[in-house]
């Protein structure tokens, strides 16, 4: 006989409800709760609150709400609060009862405004160090790359500063003041370019107009990331306006990696965008191997430069401080540029005009010019190492590592900024990196730590055996064991 659906009759009384029993033992939020220590947050933000007035939501709970927002890629804070009463696992994670009052969504935006970026940076650094302590970070080799983040602003919000009537629009004058503050902040405006000096978004003035490859120009930010070779832990991350040249942030990423992990970098791997002479020389001074394709070599392959002799075809004579061209003519030093740290070597245009190899050497009417850096010898050493077999292998591996890291970030909504303003996008970037590192810590942390215990135990066993003492093995269900010294 076919059953019939009974009319819905809600139960009036529920007894013995325990959220602890409702959440499965292997739930990811249980592992996050075990590993994350958010006790530092209250002390960190204590100065942001007064001594009188209404009592706020506890700061650790607010931070957990933001982690849930990113971890489950919830579209908005309103939706997060609407969904919260329906999710027993979220309630348990926050320490709420089933009938607890849900805070208003504005609590999160107010907390971000009060706290600023420092709290989230502190949590990111703590999680990185936890990964180091668990044995998930090697530290000696890192991969560096950048990726664009679409700003939460329409292209229709972009205006031309020169075409507006400043004396009419008071709102424009305020907008220009914000732009000047952004330009005066230093590194955030670095490499913004002429386009972004002239155009600005009325919605998000920190975002840059950037064209990616052959696509349409959009308002974007850029995240710069360093990933460790061992388990893809993100050890350094930074957000800038989208027009900032990623080559300028390489050494900053290396310094942040060292500060966060207390590990000295021996090898840095990046693509040709980072292969500038400044980065090569900075790595040389720090004793770091730069497995980075030479940007100059990439530029030499361009159609215009591919038709003429490369600089390698000119032999340098240190004794006379001259270059010998493929035709055997001598190029002497013409000028020295102190600001660029280089010298120009050239030859008379008449000599070049009479040379049969001119079409293969230069298109200039003034003759061929060769540039030599003040530290050319060190630069040649770094460029030679960048072409080694080990470097080529690391460069192939870099694409797999970095695309995998950024691809995983897409699960947490990093492709588009949730909020407007550079400092808010930095908060989002830290939250995404924290979640990615935590998931790796959950997946591999216990296993790696147990492997370290076994390795230490095996070394102890060898030492004990050498002294003739007896050892008893204690086995566990997962076939891993720890050796224990026993008195005879």
N, C-alpha and C positions, 0 to 999 in steps of 0.2 A: 504494500500500500504506500502510495506517495505521501510524504510528509508535507505538512503545511507550515508556513512561517508564522510563528505566533506574533501577536501584537507586541510592539516594543513597550516594555515595562521596566523602567530604570529601578535598580535596587536602591532602597532607601538608606541602608546602613552598610558600611564596609568596615570590617574589623581585621586587624592583623596585617595591614598593608605595610610592606617594607621594601622601599626602592632598592635597597642593597641586594635583596634576593631576586629582584626583577631584572637586574642587569647581568648578562652572561659574564663568565669569568674571563673570557678572552677578548672582551670588548676593547677596542682601541682607546676609548676614553679612560678605561681603568688603567691602562699602561701609562697614558699621559699623566693621569692623576698621581701615579706612583713616582714618576720620574721628575715632574716639574715641581720645583719649590718656589712658590710665589710669595713667600713670607717677606721678601725684601721690598715688595712694592709699596706697602703701607708706609714704611720708613722713608722710602725714596720720594714719595709725593706728599709727605706730611706738611711741608711748607705751603702746599697749594690749597689747603683747607683752613678755615677759621676755627675759632674755639666756641662760637655760639651758633645758634640757628638749627635748622633741621639736620638730622643725621643722614649722611650720604650712604649710598650703596658701598659696601666694602671694596676697596680698590682691587684685591685679588679676584673678586667676583666679576668686576667690570672687565678686567684683563681676560678672564676666561670667556666672557661673552664675545669679546673681539676675536679670540682664538676660534670659537665656534663659528663665527661669521665667515672666517677665511677657510677653516678646515672643511666645512660643508658647502663652501662657495654659495652661501645664501645671497640672494640678489640685493637685499637692502636690510637695514637695521629694523625697519618697520616689520618686514616679513619675519625676521629673526624672532622678534618679540611676539608676533602673532602665532608662530609655530611652536614656541617654547612650551606652552601648557600641554601640547600634544605629544611631546617627546619626553618619555620617562628617563632616557639616558642623559639627555641634556639637563633635566632637573637634578638628577643624581650628581652629575659632574659639577653643577653649581652649588650643591649642598642645599637645594630647595626641597620642600615637601610637595606633595601632589597638589595641595590647595594653596600653595604660597602665592603671594601677590607678585605679578610680573612687573618689573620696572618699565618706565616709559623709554621709548627708543632714544629720546634726546639725551639720556644719561651718557650714552657712549660718545656723542659728539662733544658734549660739555667736558667729559673727562679728557678727551684728546686735546682740546683747547687748553685745559689747565696743565696737563702733564707735559705736553711737548714731545719731542722725539727721544729724549734721553732714557726714559723708562723702557722703551721698546728696544733701544740699542743695548741697554744693560741686560735685558732678558735674552736677546740674541747672543751676546757674548757669553752669558752663563750657559746657554745650551751648547754652544761650540765647545766650551771648556769641559762640559759633561761628556761630550763625544770624544774629546781628547782623553779624558780619564778612563773612558770605556775601551780605549784602544782602537778607535775607529779612524784616527787621524795619523797619517804618516808624517806630513809636514814638510818633507824634503822636496816634493814636486807638486806644483799647483798648475791648474789650467785657468786661464783668464779670458773672458769674453764679455761682450755687452749685448743688450737687446733693447728694442724700443717698446715703450708702454704708451698706448693711446691715451691721450688726455680726455678727461670728462668735459669736453667742450666742443662745440660745433665749429666747422670752418667758417660758417657765416658770422661768427663772433669776431673774426679777424678784421682789424681796421688799419688804415694807413694813417700814421701820425701826421704826415705832412699835408694831407688833404682835408683835415678837420679844422674847423674854426675854433681855435683855443679860447678866444675871448668870449665866445657865446656859450659853450658847453662847460658848465662847472664840473659835471661828472667826469669829463675828459681830463680836466686838470688834475683831479684826484687820481685818475688812472695813470697819468703820466708820472705823478709823484711815486706811485707804487713801482712803476718801471724803473725810475731812477734809483730807488732803494734797492731793487733787485740787481741793477747794474753795479751799484756801489758795494755789493756784498762780496765781490772778489771772484772766487772760483766758480760760483754758480753761473756767472755770465761769461765764463771763459769760452772762447770759440763759438760765440753765438752767431757770428756772421753778419753781413750787411743786411740780409733779408730780415733777420730778427731785430736788427737795430731800427728798422723802419716800421715793421708790422708788429702788432700786438693783439692778443685776444682780450676782449672786454670781459670774458667769462673767467679765464684762467691766465693771468698775465705771466705766470712762471713758465708755462709751456712754450716750446719752440716749434716753429713751422719747419718740418723736416720732410724731405722726399726720400723714400726708401726704394732704391734701385729704380725701376721704371714706373713705380706706382704713383698715386696721387699724393701731393703734399698734404700733410696733416699736422695737427697739433699733437706733439708727443713729448714724452720724457724718455730718459735712457737709464737703464740699470746696469751697473758694472759689477761683475761677480768673479770671485776666485773660488775654485772647487778643488778640493784635495784629491789626490790620486787613489787613496786607499779605498774609500767607500763613498766617494762623491759628496762628502760633507761640504756645505757652503761655509767657508771660513772667513769670507769678507764680502760685503755687499755695500753698494753706494748708489744713490739716485741723483742724477743731474738733469738739467734741461736737455731736450733731445739733440740740440745742435752741438753740444760739447764733444770735442774730438776724443774718442776713447783712448787714443795713444797717450794722451796727457794724464790718464788715470792709472797707468800700469804700475808705477812705483808706489802710488798710494795704496793700491790693492795688495802689493807685496808687504808693505809696512803694516797694514791692518791684519793681514794673515799672521805675521810674526807676533803682533801684539795680542791677538786673540788666542793663539795656540801655544805661544812660547816655544815655537819650533823655527829653526833657521831654514830658509828656503835655499835649496841648492840648484833647482831647475825650475824655470818658469816657461810655460808653453802657451803660445798665442798665435793668432793668424797674422797675415802680412800687414794689416792695418796698424799693428803695434811695432812693426819692424823699422822704427826710426833710429837715426843715429843717437838721439838723446837717450832713448831707452837702452840701446846697446851699450853706450858708455856708462850709464847708471848701473846696469847689471855688472859691467866689468869692474867698476869701483867697489861693488858689494861682493864680488866673488861668486856671482850667480851665472849659471849657464843659461843663455837665452836661446831656447829652441823656438825661434820665431823667424819666419821667412822674411827676407830683406825687402822692405817696401821699395827701395830703389830698384831692385831687380825686377819687381813686378811692374814698376813704371817704365823700365827699359824695354819691356816686352810690348809696350803700346806701339801702335802702328807708326807713329811719327818717329819714335826713338829706335825702333827695330831696324830702320833702314840705314842707320849710321853706326860708326864704330863705338863700342862701349868704352868706358874709361879704362877697363882692364887691358885694352889694346895699346895703351900708352904706358911705357916703362918709366918708372921714376928713378932718378939718379940722386941719391942722398948727398953724395959728395959735392955736386954742383947745384943741387936744389933745382933741378930742371926735369921736364918730361920729354921723352923721345916718342914722336908720333910714328904710326905704321910706315910712313914714307921716309923716316930717318931724320926729320927736321926737329929742331930743339925748341921746346916751349918754355919760356922763362916766366918768372913770377912778375905779374903786373900790378897786383894790388892785394891788400890784406884787409879783411872785414873783421874788426874787433868784436862787433856785436854778434856776428854769426859764428865767429871762431874758425874762420877758414880763409884760404888764399886762392886767388885766381891766377892760372898760368895760361899764357896765350902766345900767339905768333902773328906776324903781320898778315893783313888780309891779302896783300900782293903775292906773298909766298903761297898762301892757300889757293889763290886764283890760278897760279901757274902749276899747281899740283894735279896730277892725273887722278888722284884718289879723293878729290874734294867732294864729289857727289856722294861718296860713301862715308865722308867724315863730318861734314857740316853743311847746313843750309844758310848759315849766317854770312853776310857780306863782309863782316869784320874779321872773319876767320874763326877757327875752332878755339874754344876756351875750356879748360879743365879745372875743376874745383878740387881743392885738397883741404881736408880738415886739419886743424892743429893737432889732433890726436888720431891721425890717420892710421898709425901702426896698430893701436889698440882696437880701432874700429875694424880693421882688416882681420884681426884675430877673432873678434866676435862674429863677423860675417862668415868666416871660414867654418867656425864651429856650428853656425846655424845651418850649414849645408851638409853636416855629417849624417851618417846613417842613423844614429840614435835620435838626432833631431827630426829627421824625416819620419821616423816611426812614431815619435811623440806627436808630431803635427797631424798625422792620420788619426791617432787616438783622440786628439783634442776635439775633433768634430763630433765623435761619438759621445764623449763625456759632456760637452757643453750643450749640444742639442738635446741630449737626454735630460740634463738638469733643467733647461728652460722649458722643454716639453712637459716635464713633470709639474713645473710651476703653473702651466696653463690650467691644470686641474683645479687650482685654487684662485683662478680669476686674475692672474697678474697681467694679462694682456691689455686690460683696460683699467685705468685708475678708478677707484671707487669714489674718491673725493678730489677736491680741487685745491691746488696749492702745492708747492714743492715739499713742504714739511709734512703734509698729510700723505703724499705719495711715498715719502720715505718710511712713514709708519706702516703703510700697507706692504712695502717691500720687506721690511723687517719681519712682519707677521708671516708672510709667505715663506721666507727663508727659515724661520723658526719651525713652522709646521713641517717643511721638507726635512730638516735635520732631525726632528723628533721622530718622524716615521722611519727614518733610517736607523735611529737609535733603538726604536722598538723592534725592528726587524733583525738587527745584527748585534746589538749591544751585549745582550746576555751571552750569546754564543762566543763572541770575541773575548769577553772577559773570562769565560770558562776556559777557553783555549790558552789564555795567558796563565791561568792558575795551573793548568796541566803542564805547561812548559816549565814553570817554576818548580813544580813538584818533581818533574823528571830530572831537572838539574840537581835538586836536593837528593833524589834517589841515587844518582851517580856518585855524589859526594859521600853519602852514607855507605854505599856499597864499598867504596874505596877504603873506608875506615873499618870495615868488617862488622858493622852493626846490622841488626835484623830489621826488616820492614814488613809491615802488614798493609795489604791493599783493601781499601773500602770501596766497593762497587755501588753504583747507583743504577736506577732503572733505565736511564738513557745511555748506558754503557760508558759514561765518563766516570773517571775515578780520581780521588785525591789520596796521595800516599801519606801515611801517618807513622811517625817514628814511635817505636814501642821499646820499652826497656825489657831486657832479657831477664 
